[in-house]
Amino acid sequence: MRCDREVPVPDELSRDELIVLVGEQASRIATQDGQIAAMATQISELVEANEVLGDRLAKLEYLLSRNSSNSSSPPSKDDDLGKAPPPAKSKHPNDRRRFR
């Protein structure tokens, strides 16, 4: 909430006007305190979510960085991003689906 009205010089206000002004300011401050508390909660939740996402990103980057040249996985396990994985091989020794 913004206050666009000019605040009069206190020396020019009567006692009753000052009391009203202080009441308005107290109300405005209470509203702003509530807004600040809500924002602080939201910031805390966003920081926590950011940490979780950062951890996920680090894990994904680690997994993506592994390939046959820097791990014990065979070169056939190296995947290009966007490349379809090779077809699964049959586990049955008598499977006749072979290229001839």
Secondary structure by P-SEA (a helix, b strand, c coil): ccccccccccccccaaaaaaaaaaaaaaaaaaaaaaaaaaaaaaaaaaaaaaaaaaaaaaaaaaaccccccccccccccccccccccccccccccccccc
